[in-house]
Amino acid sequence: MKDLKVDGSYWRQFHKQLQCHLKQKHTKFWENGFQLLQNIEYRATLQKHVTRARDPITMVTINTKPDEATKKTKQIPDVDQVADILEMGDQSR
């Protein structure tokens, strides 16, 4: 664990390795790790300063709670009254 710290600090070790990486020297840190961390930093910065685009569907949709009159008019049909799709297939043969 000592090799993960410089003067008791992970940050100092990271900064030291980053400086080596920028000078194109050998580092203890995974080379692609610097790019990954930079991408994470870019995303975090962008999310702080950019608002998310609004969804076009939600811009034109109005959500309303159904009232009691609407609830009573919409009834589920009785299962016996619904034609069975299998019976319809037999009729076409």
Backbone atoms as SQL, in Angstrom:
CREATE TABLE atoms (id INTEGER PRIMARY KEY, chain TEXT, resi INTEGER, resn TEXT, atom TEXT, x REAL, y REAL, z REAL);
INSERT INTO atoms VALUES
  (1, 'A', 1, 'MET', 'N', 0.812, -1.201, 0.000),
  (2, 'A', 1, 'MET', 'CA', 0.000, 0.000, 0.000),
  (3, 'A', 1, 'MET', 'C', 0.855, 1.265, 0.000),
  (4, 'A', 2, 'LYS', 'N', 2.099, 1.141, 0.453),
  (5, 'A', 2, 'LYS', 'CA', 2.957, 2.323, 0.492),
  (6, 'A', 2, 'LYS', 'C', 3.192, 2.895, -0.900),
  (7, 'A', 3, 'ASP', 'N', 3.229, 2.014, -1.915),
  (8, 'A', 3, 'ASP', 'CA', 3.488, 2.495, -3.264),
  (9, 'A', 3, 'ASP', 'C', 2.300, 3.258, -3.853),
  (10, 'A', 4, 'LEU', 'N', 1.155, 3.228, -3.166),
  (11, 'A', 4, 'LEU', 'CA', -0.010, 3.980, -3.635),
  (12, 'A', 4, 'LEU', 'C', -0.007, 5.421, -3.121),
  (13, 'A', 5, 'LYS', 'N', 0.877, 5.722, -2.182),
  (14, 'A', 5, 'LYS', 'CA', 0.909, 7.057, -1.584),
  (15, 'A', 5, 'LYS', 'C', 2.286, 7.689, -1.719),
  (16, 'A', 6, 'VAL', 'N', 2.295, 9.006, -1.778),
  (17, 'A', 6, 'VAL', 'CA', 3.524, 9.796, -1.669),
  (18, 'A', 6, 'VAL', 'C', 3.287, 10.751, -0.514),
  (19, 'A', 7, 'ASP', 'N', 4.155, 10.721, 0.472),
  (20, 'A', 7, 'ASP', 'CA', 3.995, 11.536, 1.686),
  (21, 'A', 7, 'ASP', 'C', 2.606, 11.345, 2.298),
  (22, 'A', 8, 'GLY', 'N', 2.099, 10.093, 2.274),
  (23, 'A', 8, 'GLY', 'CA', 0.809, 9.780, 2.877),
  (24, 'A', 8, 'GLY', 'C', -0.402, 10.220, 2.073),
  (25, 'A', 9, 'SER', 'N', -0.207, 10.582, 0.818),
  (26, 'A', 9, 'SER', 'CA', -1.318, 11.111, 0.018),
  (27, 'A', 9, 'SER', 'C', -1.455, 10.362, -1.305),
  (28, 'A', 10, 'TYR', 'N', -2.656, 9.894, -1.580),
  (29, 'A', 10, 'TYR', 'CA', -2.938, 9.268, -2.880),
  (30, 'A', 10, 'TYR', 'C', -2.867, 10.315, -3.985),
  (31, 'A', 11, 'TRP', 'N', -3.365, 11.506, -3.690),
  (32, 'A', 11, 'TRP', 'CA', -3.399, 12.567, -4.690),
  (33, 'A', 11, 'TRP', 'C', -1.990, 12.930, -5.152),
  (34, 'A', 12, 'ARG', 'N', -1.049, 13.043, -4.216),
  (35, 'A', 12, 'ARG', 'CA', 0.325, 13.380, -4.597),
  (36, 'A', 12, 'ARG', 'C', 0.919, 12.297, -5.499),
  (37, 'A', 13, 'GLN', 'N', 0.624, 11.035, -5.201),
  (38, 'A', 13, 'GLN', 'CA', 1.113, 9.942, -6.043),
  (39, 'A', 13, 'GLN', 'C', 0.494, 10.032, -7.448),
  (40, 'A', 14, 'PHE', 'N', -0.816, 10.288, -7.487),
  (41, 'A', 14, 'PHE', 'CA', -1.479, 10.424, -8.789),
  (42, 'A', 14, 'PHE', 'C', -0.862, 11.572, -9.576),
  (43, 'A', 15, 'HIS', 'N', -0.690, 12.721, -8.919),
  (44, 'A', 15, 'HIS', 'CA', -0.139, 13.896, -9.603),
  (45, 'A', 15, 'HIS', 'C', 1.271, 13.618, -10.111),
  (46, 'A', 16, 'LYS', 'N', 2.068, 12.936, -9.317),
  (47, 'A', 16, 'LYS', 'CA', 3.432, 12.577, -9.720),
  (48, 'A', 16, 'LYS', 'C', 3.401, 11.678, -10.954),
  (49, 'A', 17, 'GLN', 'N', 2.519, 10.684, -10.950),
  (50, 'A', 17, 'GLN', 'CA', 2.405, 9.769, -12.085),
  (51, 'A', 17, 'GLN', 'C', 1.855, 10.475, -13.320),
  (52, 'A', 18, 'LEU', 'N', 0.927, 11.410, -13.107),
  (53, 'A', 18, 'LEU', 'CA', 0.372, 12.181, -14.222),
  (54, 'A', 18, 'LEU', 'C', 1.458, 13.014, -14.885),
  (55, 'A', 19, 'GLN', 'N', 2.316, 13.634, -14.090),
  (56, 'A', 19, 'GLN', 'CA', 3.408, 14.433, -14.649),
  (57, 'A', 19, 'GLN', 'C', 4.342, 13.550, -15.479),
  (58, 'A', 20, 'CYS', 'N', 4.622, 12.352, -14.984),
  (59, 'A', 20, 'CYS', 'CA', 5.450, 11.411, -15.763),
  (60, 'A', 20, 'CYS', 'C', 4.762, 11.044, -17.073),
  (61, 'A', 21, 'HIS', 'N', 3.463, 10.800, -16.994),
  (62, 'A', 21, 'HIS', 'CA', 2.688, 10.431, -18.193),
  (63, 'A', 21, 'HIS', 'C', 2.723, 11.558, -19.223),
  (64, 'A', 22, 'LEU', 'N', 2.552, 12.795, -18.761),
  (65, 'A', 22, 'LEU', 'CA', 2.557, 13.936, -19.671),
  (66, 'A', 22, 'LEU', 'C', 3.927, 14.132, -20.331),
  (67, 'A', 23, 'LYS', 'N', 4.982, 13.718, -19.652),
  (68, 'A', 23, 'LYS', 'CA', 6.327, 13.801, -20.211),
  (69, 'A', 23, 'LYS', 'C', 6.683, 12.531, -20.986),
  (70, 'A', 24, 'GLN', 'N', 5.680, 11.660, -21.158),
  (71, 'A', 24, 'GLN', 'CA', 5.816, 10.399, -21.878),
  (72, 'A', 24, 'GLN', 'C', 6.885, 9.500, -21.270),
  (73, 'A', 25, 'LYS', 'N', 6.925, 9.477, -19.933),
  (74, 'A', 25, 'LYS', 'CA', 7.813, 8.593, -19.197),
  (75, 'A', 25, 'LYS', 'C', 7.007, 7.427, -18.652),
  (76, 'A', 26, 'HIS', 'N', 7.697, 6.381, -18.224),
  (77, 'A', 26, 'HIS', 'CA', 7.047, 5.201, -17.645),
  (78, 'A', 26, 'HIS', 'C', 6.365, 5.581, -16.325),
  (79, 'A', 27, 'THR', 'N', 5.152, 5.077, -16.132),
  (80, 'A', 27, 'THR', 'CA', 4.416, 5.337, -14.888),
  (81, 'A', 27, 'THR', 'C', 3.960, 4.026, -14.263),
  (82, 'A', 28, 'LYS', 'N', 3.609, 4.088, -12.990),
  (83, 'A', 28, 'LYS', 'CA', 3.032, 2.941, -12.291),
  (84, 'A', 28, 'LYS', 'C', 1.548, 2.829, -12.613),
  (85, 'A', 29, 'PHE', 'N', 0.994, 3.921, -13.076),
  (86, 'A', 29, 'PHE', 'CA', -0.432, 4.010, -13.343),
  (87, 'A', 29, 'PHE', 'C', -0.729, 3.449, -14.730),
  (88, 'A', 30, 'TRP', 'N', -1.906, 2.817, -14.876),
  (89, 'A', 30, 'TRP', 'CA', -2.335, 2.281, -16.172),
  (90, 'A', 30, 'TRP', 'C', -2.482, 3.430, -17.162),
  (91, 'A', 31, 'GLU', 'N', -1.852, 3.324, -18.310),
  (92, 'A', 31, 'GLU', 'CA', -1.817, 4.420, -19.276),
  (93, 'A', 31, 'GLU', 'C', -3.211, 4.892, -19.691),
  (94, 'A', 32, 'ASN', 'N', -4.091, 3.956, -19.979),
  (95, 'A', 32, 'ASN', 'CA', -5.456, 4.336, -20.375),
  (96, 'A', 32, 'ASN', 'C', -6.250, 4.906, -19.208),
  (97, 'A', 33, 'GLY', 'N', -5.800, 4.654, -17.987),
  (98, 'A', 33, 'GLY', 'CA', -6.485, 5.176, -16.807),
  (99, 'A', 33, 'GLY', 'C', -6.517, 6.693, -16.785),
  (100, 'A', 34, 'PHE', 'N', -5.438, 7.335, -17.257),
  (101, 'A', 34, 'PHE', 'CA', -5.418, 8.797, -17.300),
  (102, 'A', 34, 'PHE', 'C', -6.502, 9.321, -18.231),
  (103, 'A', 35, 'GLN', 'N', -6.667, 8.662, -19.367),
  (104, 'A', 35, 'GLN', 'CA', -7.700, 9.084, -20.317),
  (105, 'A', 35, 'GLN', 'C', -9.096, 8.841, -19.750),
  (106, 'A', 36, 'LEU', 'N', -9.278, 7.709, -19.085),
  (107, 'A', 36, 'LEU', 'CA', -10.580, 7.423, -18.472),
  (108, 'A', 36, 'LEU', 'C', -10.933, 8.468, -17.424),
  (109, 'A', 37, 'LEU', 'N', -9.979, 8.781, -16.567),
  (110, 'A', 37, 'LEU', 'CA', -10.240, 9.784, -15.534),
  (111, 'A', 37, 'LEU', 'C', -10.519, 11.151, -16.147),
  (112, 'A', 38, 'GLN', 'N', -9.828, 11.490, -17.225),
  (113, 'A', 38, 'GLN', 'CA', -10.083, 12.769, -17.888),
  (114, 'A', 38, 'GLN', 'C', -11.486, 12.796, -18.478),
  (115, 'A', 39, 'ASN', 'N', -11.921, 11.685, -19.080),
  (116, 'A', 39, 'ASN', 'CA', -13.283, 11.613, -19.619),
  (117, 'A', 39, 'ASN', 'C', -14.318, 11.775, -18.520),
  (118, 'A', 40, 'ILE', 'N', -14.081, 11.160, -17.360),
  (119, 'A', 40, 'ILE', 'CA', -14.996, 11.307, -16.230),
  (120, 'A', 40, 'ILE', 'C', -15.053, 12.768, -15.797),
  (121, 'A', 41, 'GLU', 'N', -13.901, 13.409, -15.752),
  (122, 'A', 41, 'GLU', 'CA', -13.840, 14.825, -15.369),
  (123, 'A', 41, 'GLU', 'C', -14.606, 15.690, -16.370),
  (124, 'A', 42, 'TYR', 'N', -14.427, 15.423, -17.665),
  (125, 'A', 42, 'TYR', 'CA', -15.152, 16.175, -18.696),
  (126, 'A', 42, 'TYR', 'C', -16.661, 16.033, -18.511),
  (127, 'A', 43, 'ARG', 'N', -17.118, 14.805, -18.303),
  (128, 'A', 43, 'ARG', 'CA', -18.563, 14.568, -18.133),
  (129, 'A', 43, 'ARG', 'C', -19.105, 15.281, -16.905),
  (130, 'A', 44, 'ALA', 'N', -18.381, 15.200, -15.807),
  (131, 'A', 44, 'ALA', 'CA', -18.824, 15.851, -14.573),
  (132, 'A', 44, 'ALA', 'C', -18.919, 17.361, -14.774),
  (133, 'A', 45, 'THR', 'N', -17.950, 17.932, -15.464),
  (134, 'A', 45, 'THR', 'CA', -17.957, 19.371, -15.721),
  (135, 'A', 45, 'THR', 'C', -19.125, 19.749, -16.629),
  (136, 'A', 46, 'LEU', 'N', -19.335, 18.971, -17.677),
  (137, 'A', 46, 'LEU', 'CA', -20.436, 19.260, -18.594),
  (138, 'A', 46, 'LEU', 'C', -21.788, 19.171, -17.908),
  (139, 'A', 47, 'GLN', 'N', -21.968, 18.175, -17.052),
  (140, 'A', 47, 'GLN', 'CA', -23.254, 18.002, -16.381),
  (141, 'A', 47, 'GLN', 'C', -23.562, 19.167, -15.448),
  (142, 'A', 48, 'LYS', 'N', -22.543, 19.814, -14.936),
  (143, 'A', 48, 'LYS', 'CA', -22.756, 20.961, -14.058),
  (144, 'A', 48, 'LYS', 'C', -23.197, 22.193, -14.846),
  (145, 'A', 49, 'HIS', 'N', -22.740, 22.309, -16.107),
  (146, 'A', 49, 'HIS', 'CA', -22.935, 23.547, -16.858),
  (147, 'A', 49, 'HIS', 'C', -23.923, 23.455, -18.015),
  (148, 'A', 50, 'VAL', 'N', -24.390, 22.269, -18.336),
  (149, 'A', 50, 'VAL', 'CA', -25.278, 22.106, -19.485),
  (150, 'A', 50, 'VAL', 'C', -26.605, 21.532, -18.993),
  (151, 'A', 51, 'THR', 'N', -27.682, 22.138, -19.437),
  (152, 'A', 51, 'THR', 'CA', -28.992, 21.587, -19.095),
  (153, 'A', 51, 'THR', 'C', -29.347, 20.511, -20.100),
  (154, 'A', 52, 'ARG', 'N', -30.084, 19.544, -19.645),
  (155, 'A', 52, 'ARG', 'CA', -30.474, 18.429, -20.497),
  (156, 'A', 52, 'ARG', 'C', -31.574, 18.873, -21.464),
  (157, 'A', 53, 'ALA', 'N', -31.480, 18.404, -22.699),
  (158, 'A', 53, 'ALA', 'CA', -32.489, 18.735, -23.704),
  (159, 'A', 53, 'ALA', 'C', -33.833, 18.152, -23.296),
  (160, 'A', 54, 'ARG', 'N', -34.891, 18.913, -23.560),
  (161, 'A', 54, 'ARG', 'CA', -36.228, 18.439, -23.226),
  (162, 'A', 54, 'ARG', 'C', -36.709, 17.447, -24.274),
  (163, 'A', 55, 'ASP', 'N', -37.421, 16.458, -23.813),
  (164, 'A', 55, 'ASP', 'CA', -37.976, 15.444, -24.695),
  (165, 'A', 55, 'ASP', 'C', -39.149, 16.046, -25.464),
  (166, 'A', 56, 'PRO', 'N', -39.170, 15.944, -26.802),
  (167, 'A', 56, 'PRO', 'CA', -40.258, 16.540, -27.582),
  (168, 'A', 56, 'PRO', 'C', -41.638, 16.000, -27.210),
  (169, 'A', 57, 'ILE', 'N', -41.728, 14.750, -26.814),
  (170, 'A', 57, 'ILE', 'CA', -43.023, 14.166, -26.439),
  (171, 'A', 57, 'ILE', 'C', -43.555, 14.826, -25.168),
  (172, 'A', 58, 'THR', 'N', -42.692, 14.995, -24.175),
  (173, 'A', 58, 'THR', 'CA', -43.155, 15.598, -22.924),
  (174, 'A', 58, 'THR', 'C', -43.472, 17.079, -23.095),
  (175, 'A', 59, 'MET', 'N', -42.903, 17.709, -24.122),
  (176, 'A', 59, 'MET', 'CA', -43.196, 19.121, -24.355),
  (177, 'A', 59, 'MET', 'C', -44.636, 19.329, -24.831),
  (178, 'A', 60, 'VAL', 'N', -45.202, 18.351, -25.527),
  (179, 'A', 60, 'VAL', 'CA', -46.554, 18.509, -26.069),
  (180, 'A', 60, 'VAL', 'C', -47.590, 17.666, -25.342),
  (181, 'A', 61, 'THR', 'N', -47.180, 16.912, -24.340),
  (182, 'A', 61, 'THR', 'CA', -48.096, 16.040, -23.618),
  (183, 'A', 61, 'THR', 'C', -48.536, 16.706, -22.324),
  (184, 'A', 62, 'ILE', 'N', -49.828, 16.602, -22.052),
  (185, 'A', 62, 'ILE', 'CA', -50.363, 17.118, -20.794),
  (186, 'A', 62, 'ILE', 'C', -50.821, 15.929, -19.974),
  (187, 'A', 63, 'ASN', 'N', -50.240, 15.777, -18.807),
  (188, 'A', 63, 'ASN', 'CA', -50.622, 14.688, -17.916),
  (189, 'A', 63, 'ASN', 'C', -51.757, 15.157, -17.024),
  (190, 'A', 64, 'THR', 'N', -52.885, 14.469, -17.109),
  (191, 'A', 64, 'THR', 'CA', -54.014, 14.812, -16.249),
  (192, 'A', 64, 'THR', 'C', -54.482, 13.568, -15.523),
  (193, 'A', 65, 'LYS', 'N', -55.021, 13.794, -14.361),
  (194, 'A', 65, 'LYS', 'CA', -55.565, 12.701, -13.573),
  (195, 'A', 65, 'LYS', 'C', -56.993, 12.444, -14.059),
  (196, 'A', 66, 'PRO', 'N', -57.341, 11.183, -14.330),
  (197, 'A', 66, 'PRO', 'CA', -58.706, 10.913, -14.803),
  (198, 'A', 66, 'PRO', 'C', -59.725, 11.243, -13.707),
  (199, 'A', 67, 'ASP', 'N', -60.840, 11.821, -14.138),
  (200, 'A', 67, 'ASP', 'CA', -61.893, 12.115, -13.158),
  (201, 'A', 67, 'ASP', 'C', -62.834, 10.919, -13.041),
  (202, 'A', 68, 'GLU', 'N', -63.754, 10.979, -12.114),
  (203, 'A', 68, 'GLU', 'CA', -64.654, 9.844, -11.852),
  (204, 'A', 68, 'GLU', 'C', -65.531, 9.523, -13.066),
  (205, 'A', 69, 'ALA', 'N', -65.967, 10.528, -13.825),
  (206, 'A', 69, 'ALA', 'CA', -66.817, 10.295, -14.997),
  (207, 'A', 69, 'ALA', 'C', -66.058, 9.488, -16.051),
  (208, 'A', 70, 'THR', 'N', -64.807, 9.793, -16.252),
  (209, 'A', 70, 'THR', 'CA', -63.997, 9.085, -17.238),
  (210, 'A', 70, 'THR', 'C', -63.782, 7.639, -16.817),
  (211, 'A', 71, 'LYS', 'N', -63.574, 7.430, -15.531),
  (212, 'A', 71, 'LYS', 'CA', -63.345, 6.077, -15.032),
  (213, 'A', 71, 'LYS', 'C', -64.550, 5.178, -15.289),
  (214, 'A', 72, 'LYS', 'N', -65.766, 5.721, -15.137),
  (215, 'A', 72, 'LYS', 'CA', -66.975, 4.916, -15.278),
  (216, 'A', 72, 'LYS', 'C', -67.280, 4.591, -16.733),
  (217, 'A', 73, 'THR', 'N', -66.897, 5.455, -17.662),
  (218, 'A', 73, 'THR', 'CA', -67.221, 5.212, -19.070),
  (219, 'A', 73, 'THR', 'C', -66.297, 4.185, -19.702),
  (220, 'A', 74, 'LYS', 'N', -65.098, 4.071, -19.204),
  (221, 'A', 74, 'LYS', 'CA', -64.155, 3.084, -19.749),
  (222, 'A', 74, 'LYS', 'C', -64.292, 1.800, -18.952),
  (223, 'A', 75, 'GLN', 'N', -64.925, 0.821, -19.569),
  (224, 'A', 75, 'GLN', 'CA', -65.102, -0.455, -18.897),
  (225, 'A', 75, 'GLN', 'C', -64.373, -1.539, -19.674),
  (226, 'A', 76, 'ILE', 'N', -63.875, -2.496, -18.973),
  (227, 'A', 76, 'ILE', 'CA', -63.198, -3.622, -19.607),
  (228, 'A', 76, 'ILE', 'C', -64.270, -4.560, -20.156),
  (229, 'A', 77, 'PRO', 'N', -64.193, -4.949, -21.431),
  (230, 'A', 77, 'PRO', 'CA', -65.209, -5.841, -21.997),
  (231, 'A', 77, 'PRO', 'C', -65.196, -7.200, -21.302),
  (232, 'A', 78, 'ASP', 'N', -66.369, -7.790, -21.245),
  (233, 'A', 78, 'ASP', 'CA', -66.511, -9.111, -20.647),
  (234, 'A', 78, 'ASP', 'C', -65.733, -10.108, -21.513),
  (235, 'A', 79, 'VAL', 'N', -64.996, -10.985, -20.890),
  (236, 'A', 79, 'VAL', 'CA', -64.166, -11.947, -21.610),
  (237, 'A', 79, 'VAL', 'C', -65.016, -12.825, -22.517),
  (238, 'A', 80, 'ASP', 'N', -66.230, -13.160, -22.110),
  (239, 'A', 80, 'ASP', 'CA', -67.098, -14.011, -22.922),
  (240, 'A', 80, 'ASP', 'C', -67.519, -13.318, -24.216),
  (241, 'A', 81, 'GLN', 'N', -67.546, -11.989, -24.221),
  (242, 'A', 81, 'GLN', 'CA', -67.975, -11.252, -25.401),
  (243, 'A', 81, 'GLN', 'C', -66.838, -11.049, -26.415),
  (244, 'A', 82, 'VAL', 'N', -65.634, -11.261, -26.017),
  (245, 'A', 82, 'VAL', 'CA', -64.486, -11.073, -26.904),
  (246, 'A', 82, 'VAL', 'C', -64.279, -12.349, -27.708),
  (247, 'A', 83, 'ALA', 'N', -64.176, -12.194, -29.032),
  (248, 'A', 83, 'ALA', 'CA', -63.980, -13.351, -29.902),
  (249, 'A', 83, 'ALA', 'C', -62.610, -13.954, -29.629),
  (250, 'A', 84, 'ASP', 'N', -62.566, -15.253, -29.540),
  (251, 'A', 84, 'ASP', 'CA', -61.316, -15.954, -29.323),
  (252, 'A', 84, 'ASP', 'C', -60.548, -15.991, -30.636),
  (253, 'A', 85, 'ILE', 'N', -59.323, -15.557, -30.612),
  (254, 'A', 85, 'ILE', 'CA', -58.518, -15.479, -31.832),
  (255, 'A', 85, 'ILE', 'C', -58.302, -16.861, -32.445),
  (256, 'A', 86, 'LEU', 'N', -58.277, -17.895, -31.624),
  (257, 'A', 86, 'LEU', 'CA', -58.119, -19.241, -32.149),
  (258, 'A', 86, 'LEU', 'C', -59.337, -19.667, -32.950),
  (259, 'A', 87, 'GLU', 'N', -60.525, -19.279, -32.494),
  (260, 'A', 87, 'GLU', 'CA', -61.760, -19.603, -33.226),
  (261, 'A', 87, 'GLU', 'C', -61.757, -18.898, -34.574),
  (262, 'A', 88, 'MET', 'N', -61.241, -17.680, -34.611),
  (263, 'A', 88, 'MET', 'CA', -61.222, -16.939, -35.863),
  (264, 'A', 88, 'MET', 'C', -60.315, -17.631, -36.871),
  (265, 'A', 89, 'GLY', 'N', -59.237, -18.217, -36.391),
  (266, 'A', 89, 'GLY', 'CA', -58.320, -18.933, -37.277),
  (267, 'A', 89, 'GLY', 'C', -58.979, -20.164, -37.861),
  (268, 'A', 90, 'ASP', 'N', -59.817, -20.877, -37.087),
  (269, 'A', 90, 'ASP', 'CA', -60.516, -22.066, -37.571),
  (270, 'A', 90, 'ASP', 'C', -61.512, -21.693, -38.657),
  (271, 'A', 91, 'GLN', 'N', -62.127, -20.528, -38.562),
  (272, 'A', 91, 'GLN', 'CA', -63.153, -20.125, -39.526),
  (273, 'A', 91, 'GLN', 'C', -62.554, -19.820, -40.892),
  (274, 'A', 92, 'SER', 'N', -61.304, -19.393, -40.918),
  (275, 'A', 92, 'SER', 'CA', -60.713, -18.998, -42.199),
  (276, 'A', 92, 'SER', 'C', -60.221, -20.174, -43.019),
  (277, 'A', 93, 'ARG', 'N', -60.217, -21.374, -42.444),
  (278, 'A', 93, 'ARG', 'CA', -59.707, -22.552, -43.166),
  (279, 'A', 93, 'ARG', 'C', -60.733, -23.158, -44.051);
